[in-house]
Amino acid sequence: PMLPYLPVEFDWENFLATTLLDALGNTIMCALAGLVIAVTLIIHKLLTPQQDKFTKQQLTAISKG
């Protein structure tokens, strides 16, 4: 297959810099998203048992009342 025709004055440095910045940006965004999800899950796991306990106490109080 023939390579697509590139003009002689094609700016390879600019192209590579842009591509690298895009890739780097995507990687950083993915890493941040992963971090946010991980932190959210950890916080959720930490809070969930307390919520369960609290709900059981509430139910006990309601049923006794």
N, C-alpha and C positions, 0 to 999 in steps of 0.2 A: 504493500500500500504506500502511495506517495504521501510524504509529509505535507501538511498544509503549507501553502506558500507564505513565507514571512517576508515583510519588506526588509531591504538591506539595512535600513536605519532602525531596525527593531531594538528596543532598549532592554537588553537582557538583564542588566543590573537592576533596573526598575522593576521588571517582571519578577525576578527572583526575590527581591526585597519585599514586594507586595505579597507574593505567595507565602514567603516565610512568615510575614506578619500575620496574614490570615490564619495560617496553620497554628501559629503561636497563640493568637487570640482565641481560636476554637478550643485549643488544648486548655488554656486558662479558664475559659468559660465552663468546659466540661469538668475540670478539677473543682471549680467553685461550686458548681451544681452538685457534684458528688459530695463535697464537704457539707453543704447545706443539708442535703438529704440525710447524711450520716449523723450530723448533730441533731437534727429533728428526731430521728429514730431513737437516738440515745436519750434525749430529753423525754420523749414519749415513754420509753421503757422505764425511766426513772420515776416518772409521774404516775404511770398506770397503776402500780400496786397501791399507792397512797389513795388514788381515786377509788379503787376497789374497796379498800378498807373503809373509806369515808362513806361510800354508798351502802355498805353492809351495816355500818353503825346507824345510818339514817333509816334504813329499812327496819332494823331492830327497834329503834326509837319509835317509829311510826306504828309498828305492829304492837308494841307494848302500850303505846298511848291509845 
